[in-house]
């Protein structure tokens, strides 16, 4: 009798667990009826394995989706004309893929994503004319790839990102007509890509980028921000001390209109080269075919990249030996940057590929 009870209990648990995951091919919602009947059609569905797409003019609110705790694929909210309330996602904790919020006329804020902690790929907030603030993201701590906030005409600040710690790719903030304050990014420590600030006509200061580890930044573009006069925040000042870095600064207000002006502002700060930045030993250099790169403190996570001076990745390797033999015979003649990234450190060097 006990065996039967235990077997039945085990079956109930197995059924319950299996019913949590659902929809491996994803699902699209294009009408209010589809949203409202979601739990009727898919009872106990809490983890959606595929992509979720929400679009169309018929949807006004998302309460019917309030049991979803995890989306393993992408979440796309695109082209909604009447959707104003996203509180239906109040239990959503993670998105495994990207999160796209495009062309939504009535969404005013992101209140409803308060439980969201991680986004596995890109987070793109683009061309949402109804969006007046980004509040509702207070739990978000990490974005796996790029963060893009672009062409949102009525967001004055980035309030909502007050818990964000890391971005696995670039940060791009551009064409936001009323954006004047990015200080809510002050908790951000790591950006494993470039920082791109362009065409935000009311932005005056870059306060909020201060805490980023400059050694993790891979490129800096600050352009066409007509009132931006203060760019001398600690992370940027430290980045300017890194050899062979990629930088473009112009068409901003006086004080941030060139690399020289930003450096002049940095002179008033006590700035040291970022910890962990080393100069790579590369030989022979110049070289024709093969080079040896000495790897300081190799680890299983050491990543070697060769970039051209435009920042384009030409070669990429995972390395672990103290000396790495690299065949550069396929590279066109020219000057390149060799970058080595491992846990807690960055090393860079210049490579000249000679004409054979």
C-alpha positions in Angstrom: 0.0 0.0 0.0 2.8 2.4 0.9 4.5 1.6 -2.4 1.3 2.6 -4.3 1.0 5.9 -2.4 4.7 6.7 -3.0 4.3 5.8 -6.7 1.2 8.0 -7.0 2.9 10.9 -5.3 5.9 10.5 -7.6 3.6 10.6 -10.6 1.9 13.7 -9.4 5.2 15.5 -8.8 6.4 14.4 -12.3 3.3 15.6 -14.0 3.4 18.9 -12.0 7.1 19.5 -13.0 6.6 18.6 -16.6 3.6 20.9 -16.8 5.7 23.9 -15.8 7.6 23.9 -19.1 5.7 24.4 -22.3 5.6 25.7 -25.8 9.0 24.7 -27.2 8.1 26.4 -30.5 7.0 29.6 -28.8 3.8 31.5 -29.0 2.5 34.8 -30.5 -0.2 37.0 -29.0 -2.0 39.2 -31.5 -5.4 39.8 -29.8 -6.7 40.5 -26.3 -8.6 37.2 -26.5 -5.4 35.2 -27.0 -3.9 36.9 -23.9 -7.0 36.3 -21.8 -7.3 32.6 -22.7 -3.6 31.8 -22.3 -4.0 29.9 -19.0 -7.2 28.2 -20.1 -5.4 26.9 -23.2 -2.1 26.2 -21.4 -2.8 25.4 -17.8 0.2 25.3 -15.4 2.5 26.8 -18.1 5.0 28.8 -16.2 8.2 28.4 -18.2 7.9 29.0 -22.0 10.7 27.3 -23.8 10.4 29.1 -27.2 9.9 32.8 -28.2 7.1 35.0 -27.1 5.8 37.7 -29.5 3.2 40.3 -28.5 2.0 42.6 -31.3 -1.0 44.2 -32.9 -3.5 47.0 -32.0 -6.1 44.9 -30.2 -4.1 44.2 -27.0 -4.6 46.7 -24.1 -3.3 44.7 -21.1 -1.4 41.5 -20.3 -3.0 40.2 -17.1 -3.7 36.8 -18.7 0.1 36.2 -18.7 0.7 36.8 -15.0 1.7 33.2 -14.2 4.7 33.2 -16.5 8.0 33.0 -14.5 10.5 32.3 -17.2 10.9 32.7 -20.9 13.8 30.6 -22.2 13.6 32.1 -25.7 13.1 35.7 -26.7 10.5 38.2 -25.6 9.4 40.7 -28.3 6.8 43.4 -27.7 6.4 45.0 -31.1 4.1 47.5 -32.8 1.3 47.6 -30.3 -1.0 50.5 -30.7 -3.2 50.3 -27.5 -1.1 48.3 -25.1 -0.4 50.6 -22.1 -0.1 48.1 -19.1 2.6 45.4 -18.9 1.9 44.4 -15.3 0.9 41.0 -16.6 4.6 40.1 -16.5 4.9 40.8 -12.7 6.2 37.2 -12.0 8.7 37.0 -14.9 12.2 36.5 -13.5 14.4 35.8 -16.5 14.5 35.9 -20.3 17.0 33.6 -21.8 17.3 35.3 -25.2 16.8 38.9 -26.2 14.1 41.4 -25.0 12.9 43.7 -27.8 10.6 46.6 -27.1 9.9 48.4 -30.4 7.3 50.8 -31.9 4.8 50.8 -29.0 2.7 53.9 -29.0 1.0 53.7 -25.6 3.4 51.9 -23.1 4.3 54.7 -20.6 6.7 52.7 -18.4 7.9 49.2 -17.6 6.2 48.8 -14.3 5.3 45.1 -14.3 8.8 43.9 -14.9 9.8 44.4 -11.3 10.7 40.7 -10.8 12.9 40.5 -13.9 16.5 39.8 -12.9 18.4 38.6 -16.0 18.2 39.0 -19.8 20.4 36.5 -21.6 21.1 38.4 -24.8 20.3 41.9 -26.1 17.9 44.3 -24.4 16.7 46.8 -27.0 14.3 49.7 -26.3 13.7 51.4 -29.5 11.2 54.0 -30.9 8.5 53.9 -28.2 6.8 57.3 -28.4 4.6 56.7 -25.4 7.4 55.8 -23.1 8.0 58.5 -20.4 10.2 56.6 -18.0 11.9 53.2 -17.6 10.7 52.5 -14.1 9.8 48.9 -13.4 13.2 47.3 -13.9 14.4 47.6 -10.3 15.3 43.9 -10.1 17.4 43.8 -13.3 21.0 43.0 -12.5 22.5 41.6 -15.7 22.2 41.8 -19.5 24.0 39.1 -21.4 24.8 41.1 -24.5 24.0 44.6 -25.7 21.9 47.3 -24.2 20.4 49.7 -26.7 18.1 52.7 -25.8 17.3 54.6 -28.9 14.8 57.0 -30.4 12.6 57.2 -27.4 11.5 60.9 -27.5 10.1 61.3 -24.0 12.3 59.6 -21.5 14.2 62.2 -19.4 16.4 59.7 -17.5 17.3 56.1 -17.2 15.6 55.5 -13.8 14.8 51.9 -13.6 18.3 50.6 -14.2 19.3 51.3 -10.6 20.3 47.7 -9.9 22.1 46.9 -13.1 25.6 45.5 -12.5 26.8 44.1 -15.8 26.3 44.3 -19.6 27.9 41.6 -21.7 28.2 43.7 -24.8 28.0 47.3 -25.8 25.9 50.2 -24.4 24.3 52.3 -27.0 22.2 55.4 -26.1 21.2 57.5 -29.1 18.6 59.8 -30.5 16.6 60.3 -27.2 15.4 63.8 -27.6 14.7 64.6 -23.9 17.2 62.4 -22.2 19.2 64.6 -19.7 20.3 62.3 -16.9 21.9 58.8 -17.0 23.0 58.8 -13.3 20.9 55.7 -12.6 23.6 53.6 -14.2 25.8 54.3 -11.2 25.7 50.7 -10.1 27.0 49.4 -13.4 30.5 47.8 -13.0 31.2 45.8 -16.2 30.6 46.6 -19.9 32.2 44.0 -22.1 31.8 46.1 -25.2 31.9 49.7 -26.4 30.1 52.7 -25.0 28.2 54.6 -27.6 26.6 57.9 -26.7 25.2 59.8 -29.7 22.7 62.5 -30.6 21.0 63.1 -27.2 20.5 66.8 -27.4 19.7 67.5 -23.8 22.3 65.3 -22.2 24.9 67.5 -20.3 26.9 65.1 -18.1 28.0 61.4 -18.1 27.6 61.0 -14.4 26.4 57.4 -13.9 29.2 55.8 -15.9 31.7 56.4 -13.1 31.9 52.9 -11.6 32.5 50.9 -14.8 35.8 49.0 -14.8 37.6 50.7 -17.7 39.5 47.5 -18.5 36.3 45.9 -19.6 35.3 48.7 -22.1 36.1 47.9 -25.7 35.6 51.2 -27.6 34.3 54.7 -26.8 32.1 56.9 -29.1 30.7 60.2 -27.8 29.3 62.2 -30.7 26.7 64.8 -31.6 25.4 65.6 -28.1 25.0 69.3 -28.5 24.9 70.2 -24.7 27.2 67.5 -23.4 30.1 69.4 -21.7 31.2 67.1 -18.9 32.7 63.7 -19.9 35.5 63.5 -17.4 34.0 60.7 -15.3 36.5 58.2 -13.7 35.8 55.2 -16.0 36.3 57.3 -19.2 39.4 59.0 -17.8 40.9 55.6 -17.0 40.0 54.3 -20.4 41.9 57.1 -22.0 45.1 55.9 -20.3 44.8 52.4 -21.9 47.2 52.0 -24.9 45.8 51.3 -28.3 42.2 52.0 -27.3 39.4 52.9 -29.8 37.9 56.4 -29.3 35.8 58.9 -31.2 34.8 62.2 -29.5 33.4 65.1 -31.5 30.4 67.4 -32.1 29.6 67.8 -28.4 29.7 71.0 -26.3 32.9 72.6 -25.2 34.6 70.5 -22.6 33.7 67.2 -24.3 34.3 68.1 -28.0 37.5 66.2 -28.4 39.7 63.7 -26.7 42.1 66.5 -25.7 39.3 68.4 -24.0 38.2 65.3 -22.1 41.8 64.6 -21.0 42.1 68.2 -19.8 39.0 67.7 -17.6 40.5 64.4 -16.4 43.7 66.2 -15.2 41.7 67.6 -12.3 41.0 64.1 -11.1 43.4 61.7 -9.4 43.4 59.1 -12.1 45.6 56.0 -12.4 45.8 53.5 -15.2 43.2 50.8 -14.5 44.4 47.9 -12.4 45.1 44.7 -14.5 46.1 46.5 -17.7 49.3 45.1 -19.1 51.3 45.5 -22.3 51.5 42.3 -24.3 54.8 40.9 -25.5 54.5 39.9 -29.2 57.4 38.7 -31.3 58.5 38.9 -34.0 56.9 42.3 -34.5 56.7 43.4 -37.3 55.9 39.9 -38.7 54.9 38.2 -41.9 53.3 34.8 -41.0 53.5 33.6 -37.4 53.8 35.4 -34.1 54.3 34.3 -30.5 52.1 36.1 -27.9 53.3 35.7 -24.3 50.2 35.1 -22.1 50.5 36.6 -18.6 48.8 34.4 -16.1 46.9 32.1 -18.6 43.7 30.6 -17.5 41.0 28.4 -19.2 38.9 31.6 -19.8 41.7 33.6 -21.5 40.4 35.1 -24.7 42.8 36.5 -27.4 41.4 38.8 -30.1 43.1 40.6 -33.0 41.3 43.8 -34.2 42.0 46.2 -37.0 42.2 49.9 -36.1 38.6 50.3 -37.0 37.7 48.0 -34.1 36.7 45.1 -36.4 37.5 41.6 -35.0 39.8 39.8 -37.4 40.8 36.7 -35.3 39.7 35.3 -32.0 41.0 32.4 -29.9 40.6 30.8 -26.5 44.2 30.3 -25.1 45.7 28.6 -22.1 49.4 28.1 -22.8 52.1 30.6 -21.5 53.0 31.2 -25.1 50.6 31.2 -28.0 51.7 30.6 -31.6 49.3 32.6 -33.9 49.3 32.4 -37.6 48.6 35.8 -39.0 49.3 35.0 -42.7 45.7 35.6 -43.7 45.7 39.2 -42.4 46.2 42.0 -44.9 49.3 44.1 -44.2 48.7 46.8 -41.7 48.6 47.7 -38.0 46.5 45.7 -35.6 45.6 45.7 -31.9 46.0 42.4 -30.0 43.8 42.2 -26.9 43.9 39.5 -24.2 41.1 39.3 -21.7 41.0 36.9 -18.7 39.3 36.9 -15.4 40.2 40.2 -13.7 42.8 41.4 -16.2 43.3 42.9 -19.7 46.5 43.1 -21.7 46.9 44.9 -25.1 49.6 45.2 -27.7 50.2 46.6 -31.2 51.0 44.3 -34.1 52.4 45.3 -37.4 51.8 42.8 -40.3 54.3 43.4 -43.0 53.9 42.9 -46.7 55.4 39.6 -47.8 
